[in-house]
């Protein structure tokens, strides 16, 4: 589809474009994602409306590239907002989205050797993380991320509801004083091994999900299946590097965002650690798009789900 310059009603500004994206995300989780070409506009109260293509503020085609068009000219900021986030909200994978993210240095590190990681990437990528949280049902992190960084995992920098916070903590070792457990800004679920020791009781507002271990680990596929069974089907795997790597190795992620900052850390903690390969032709070669986030460069990678690598 090609955008033309003929003006058609007021063009979308950034708040309106973000409201439209949130409406599409909500529709994906409640009614199913849009998979056919259609027009989109905001009605009274910012409610998403599906209309004929020639009546929409924009029109979409989930199977085209680019996946949207507009008769009214769009600002560069709005065009990037739609280009980056529309593919997460429409199409056949949007209703069961699993997107992972890693922010790293030019030399592939997400933290220094001592574990310092705030912040490798810049403010624009931080806003991007909050937007991804706002567009998904749950944000998933590993125990080390919660213990070391003590994140809130909310949408403070983006308009939208807080997702459920899911902490993968196989042996229940994370301190109950961490903010995801003590504040009530969002629900928190802990995923642990079946029969895991419970040295410290958690607040009553925190749910505990037990799943069987597989070869001494919690299988990401089992985690995704259990969250889906509980109604959480649009998932954002935010960190850390070990958790993201395990979801990629299990091939349950449909999308990977890699934000690269123009900084070199030297020895540190790598962003991704996947099983070794013998030949270059065995490497993953996802379809990628590139976006500028301030000084950072974001690679949006489309992955194929499959059996465990």
N, C-alpha and C positions, 0 to 999 in steps of 0.2 A: 504494500500500500504506500502511496505517496501523498504527503501533505501538500495542499495547495494554499495559496496566499489569500484566497477570497475569504473575507471576514464573515463569520456566522455567529452573531450574538457575542456576548462578552467572553473573552478568552479566559481560560482557567488561570487563577493565580495559585501560588504555592499552597495556602491553606485549603483552597477548594480542591486542588489536585490530591492533597493528602487525605482529605475527607472522602473523596471518591475511592482512593486506594483502600482505605479502611473499610468502606462499605463493601468492596469486592472481597476483601479478606473475610469479613463476617459472612457474606453470602457463601463463600467457599466452605466454611465450617458448618453452616446451618442448613443450606439448601443444595449444596453442590456447586462446584466451580463452573463458570461459563466456558463452554468449549466450542461455541459457534459464533460467527461474526454478528455483532450487534452494536447499536449506538448506546452511549451512556451519558447521563446528565444527572445533576443534583436537583431534586425537587424541594418542596417546602421543608424547612428544618434540616436541610442537608441530607435528605434521604436519597439513596441511590435509586435511579430509575432506569429501566431498560426501555429503549425507544428504537424507532427506525434509525438506520445509520445516518440518514440525512437530517435527523432532528437532534442528534446528540452533540454535546460539547466536544466529545471525541467519539470515534468508533474504534472497535477492537476486532482483531482476527487472531485468535490464539494460535493458529497454525501458520501465521505469516511472520516475516522478518523484514522490517520492524512490525511489532504486533499491534500498533495503533496508528491512527492518523487524526488530524484536526483541520477543520476549515479555517479556523481563526489562528493567527500566528501565536506561537507559544514562546515564552521567555526561555533562555538556555537552562535556567534552574528548573523550571517546570518540565521541560523536555527531558532533562536527565532524571528527574524524580519519576516520571512515568516510565522511561526506558529501563531504569534500574529495578523498580518494584512491581510493575505490571506483570512480568513473567512469573512472579511468586504468587499472584492472586488469580490468575486465569489459566485455563488449559487443563489437560488431563491429570497432571501431577499436583495441582494446587490444593485439592481436598485432602491429600495425604502427604503434604510437604514435609521433607526432612532436609533442612539446610544447615550446614556447618560453616563456621567462620574462624579464621585465624589471622591475627595481626602480627606481622613480623618485620624484622630489619632486612636490609638488602642482602645480608649474608644468612638469612633464614633462621634467625634467633627470635624467640618470643620473650626472652628474659635474659638477664646477665647470669653469670655462673652462680652468683649468690641468690638468685631468684627474684631480683628486682624487675618488675614488669610495668610499672605505672609511670608514664605511659610510653610504650614503644611507638605507637602510631599517634596521630594528632587528633584534635578536637572533632574534625569532620567525620572521622571514622567512629569516634565515640557516639556521635549523634546517629550515625548509621546503625550501630549496635542497638541503640534504644528504639529506632524505627523497626528493626527486625523483631525486637521483642513485642512491639505494639501490633505487628501483623501476624503473630503466631499465638498458638494456644499455650505453649509451655517453652521455657528456656531451660536448657539442660547444662549442668556443669558438674565437674568431678569434685571429689572431696578435697584434693589439694588446692584447687582454686578457691574454694570457700574458706579453707583453713588459713591460706597465705594472704589472700587479697581481701577477704571479708566483704564481698560485693553485696549490693542491695538487689540487683537484678530487676529493677523497675524501669518505668518509662518516663523518668524525670525530664529528659531532654526531647521528648516527642509526645505529641497529643495521642492518647490512646489508652486502653485498659492495660493494667499490668497482667502479664501472663502468669500462669502457675510456675513456681520455681521448683525445679526438679534437681535434687542433689544426689548424685550417684556415690554412695558411701557404703561399699560392700560390708565393712566390718564395724560400722557405727562408731567411727573414731573422731568425727568432727565435733568440736566443742559446741555445746548448746548455747554458748554466749554469742555466737556469730549472728549477724544482723538478719540473715534470712530466717532465723528461728525466733528472734525476739520481737521483730516489728510485725505489724499486722497489715501492712500495705498490700500484701499479696499472699495467696495461699502457698504453702511450701510442702512438697512431698519428698520423702527420703526413700531412695531405692537401695535396698540392701540384700545381702545373701539370705536365703531361707535359713532360719534358725540362728542368725547372727547374734552374737553377744550384745547385750544392751547395758553397758556400764553406766550410762547416764540417761535418765528419762527426758523426753522432749516435751515441749508445751503441747497441750491438748489440741491446739490449732494445727499442728503438724501431723500429716498423715504418713504412715510408714507402709511401703510396698515391699514385700518379700518375693524374690524370684530365685529359682535354683541356680547355683553356680555351674559353669561349664568349663572344665579344665582349669579350675581355680579362679575364674573370672565371671563377671556378669556379661552375658551375651547381649550386645546392642540390639540384635534382632528381637530378643525376648523383651527387652525394655520397651522398644517401639510398639511391639504387639500389646503389651500390658497397658501402656499409656493409651493406645488406640481403643482398647476395650473399655477404658474409663472415660472415653470421649475426647481425649487430647490427640488430635490427628495432624495438626500443623505444628511441627517441632523445630526449635532453633537450638542447635548444639553450639554453645558459645565458647566452651573451653573446659580445661586447658588443652595444651597440645596433645597430651596422652589420650584424653577422652575423645577429642576430634579424630585423632589417628585411628582409634579403635572403631569408631563409627564408619570411617572411610574403609578400613580393612574389611569390615563386615559387609560393606557395599549396601548399606541401607539408606545412605544419603543421596538425594537427587540433585543437590546443588552444593557447591563449595564456594565461599567467598574468601579470597586471600588478599588482605590489605598489606601493601609493602611500603614501608617508611624509608626515606632516604637517609638512613643512619646505619653504621656498621658497628656491631657490638663485639665482634671477635668471638672468643669462646663463650658459650652460653648454653641456653636450653633450646633445642631445635623446635620449630613449629610443628613439623610433621615427621613421624617416624613410622614408615610402612615396611612391610616385609620386603626383603631384598629380592632383586631380579637379576638374571644372568645376562640378558640381552636388551639392547635399547628398544627393540621392537616389542618388548613385553611391557614397556612403560605405559601408564595411563596418559591418554591424549584427549582430554575433554574439550568440547567446544567451548571457547572462551570469548568474553567481551571485556573491554577495559573502560574504566571510569576514573576520572580524577576526583579525589576527595581531599581538597586542600593540597598539601604537598604530597600526600600519599597517592598511590595508584592501586585501585581495586580491580582484581581479576575475578570476574563472575564466571564460574565453571559449571557447565551442565554435565552431570554424571549419569551413568547408567546403573540402576539397581540390579543386583544379582546375588548369586551365592557367595559365600565367604571366600575371600581371597586366600 
